[in-house]
């Protein structure tokens, strides 16, 4: 009779440990998923902005090239005597100067959006690693309950600790790189 009571008490403590572990990790994962979703949206916006700026950059370079070609043809065929040609030279020279100013600015903006995307991607990877480690921890905790193994519960806590650290790195913007995310990408 006393042996059964001791075994039931041990099982109860182990099951409580598993239950508390699963609840804490599930809540943390839920919060991390919300933050990760917001990061992914920001990544998509940064990528769209970068693509837009690169497109604008290429279009501006093309317009400059067209105006440079037109100016060269004007100089070659119209000669210096025509007042219309002189006015067109002034206009084309002004357009070329405007494009020369815009091109580096557009390139810098596009590179800035790409840098923003890359920085956000680090945090997305942190949340991905957190999700993977916490999922493993929950699975091991379930095995701990089924096998009544406190050693398995300790292993689950070890994976959970890694997952929580990676999740906190994502929340607080720590520059912590995940070897797991780097391996899987």
N, C-alpha and C positions, 0 to 999 in steps of 0.2 A: 504494500500500500504506500509506504513512504517513498519507494523507488519511483512509482508512477507519478506521485506528486512532484518530485524533483524533476523528472523528465518533462512533465507538462509545464512547469515553471520555466525550464530551459527553452522549450519550444516556443512558449509565449514571448519570452524576451527576444528570441531570434526573429520571430514573425513580426513583433513590434518594430524591431530594427529595420527589417525589410520594408515594412509598410511606411515607416517614416522616411526612409531613404527614397522610396518610389515617389512619395508625395512631394518631397522637397525638390527632387530632380525634375519631376514633371512640371511643377510650377516654374522652376528656373528655365526649363526648355521652352515653355510657353512664352515667357517674357522675352527670351532670347530670339524666338522666332518672329515676334513683332518687330523688334529692333532690326533684325536681319532683313526682314521684308522692307523696312524703310531704307536700309542701306542699298538693297538691290534696286529700289525705285530711284534713288539718287544716282546709282551707277548707270542706270538706263538713261537718265536725263543727261548726265555728263557725256556719255557715249554719243547720244543724239546731238548734243551741242558740238562735240568734237567733229562729228561727221559733217554737220552743217558748216562749220567754220572751214574745214578742209575743202569742202565743195566751193565755198565762197572764195577761198584762197586760189583754187585752181581756175575758177571763172575769171577772177581779177587778173591773174597771170595771162590767161588767154586773151582777155580784152586788151591788155597792154601790148601783147604781141601783135594783135590785129592793128592797133593804132600805130605801132612802130613800123609795121609793114606798109600801112597806108601812107605814113609820113615819108618813108623811103621812096615809095612810088611817086608821090607828089613831087618830091625833090628831083626825081629822075625825069619825069615827063612834063611837069607843068612849068618848070623853069622859075626864075625869080621875078619875072615881069608881071605876072597876073595878080591883081589885087585880091581876087577870090582865093587864089592859091596861098597868098600870104596870110589871109584870115584863117584859112584851114590849117596852115602850119602852126599858127598860134594856138588854135583850139586843140589840135592833136598833141602838141607839146605840153599843154596844160593837163590834158587827160593822162598822158604818160607820167607826168610828175605826180598826179593824184594817185595813180595806181602804184607807183614806186613807193609812195608813203603808206598806202593801205596794205600792201603785200606783207611786210614784216609784222605789222600789227595783227593781221589775220592769222599768220603762222603762229605767233606768240599765243594768241587766244586759243587756237586749236591745240597747241601743245599743253597749255594750261588745263584745258578740259580733259585731255588725255592723262595728265598727271593727277588730276582730281579722281578720275576713274581708277587709276592704279592704286591710289591711297585708299580709296573705299574698298577696293578688291581685297586688300590685306585684311580688313576687318570682316569682310564677308567670309574669307577663308577661316578666320578665327572662329566665327559662329558655326561654320560647317564642321570644323574639328571638334568644337564643343558639343555639337549635336551628335556626332559619331561616338565620341567618348562617353557621353551620358547615356546614349542608347545601349552601348555595350555594358555600362554599369547597371542599368535597369535589368538587362537580360541576365547578367550574373547574379543580381539580387534575387531574381525569380528562381534561378537554379539553387541559390542558397536556401530559399524557403522550401523547395521541393526535396533537397537532399539533407536538409537540417544541418547545414555546414556553416559554422561561423567563419571559417577560413575563406569560403566563397564570398561571404558578406564583406569581409575585409578587402578582398580583391575588388569587389564592386565599389567600395569606398575609394580605393586607389584610382580607379578609372574615373569615378565621379569627381574627385579632386582635380584631376587633369582637365576634365570637361568644364568644371566651374572656373578654373583659372583661365582657360581659353575664352570662355564666355565673358568673364569680367574684362579681359583684355579687349574684347570687341566692344563692350559697353563703354569703357573708359578711354579707348583710343590708345592703349599701350602698344608699343612697337614690338610686340612679341610675335615671332614667326612660328607657325605650326609646322613641324617636320611632317606630320601626318598629312596636312593639306598640301604641302609641297610634293610629297610622294604621290598623292592621288591626282594631282593636277597635270 
